[in-house]
């Protein structure tokens, strides 16, 4: 599974659950998936920190979706598609 581009949409801070939420859209030649993601960070965190945490949650979810040995695919990212902070999770 190759990801060439990552879009973040509908980013908001959900006060009831004290977390940032967003839809993360991952696009590639054989990939087109949108995930609902959450990041439990303080509301005053930088946009970069929030985006990185949300993308990290998306990667975590992809690993779980890809956990079945029968369906297992290698997760790869095009150069520049993944923020440096989230790289350590793949």
PyMOL commands that set and color helices and strands:
alter all, ss='L'
color gray80, all
select helices_A, chain A and resi 47-65+84-87
alter helices_A, ss='H'
color red, helices_A
select strands_A, chain A and resi 2-3+5-14+19-28+31-39+76-77
alter strands_A, ss='S'
color yellow, strands_A
deselect
rebuild
show_as cartoon
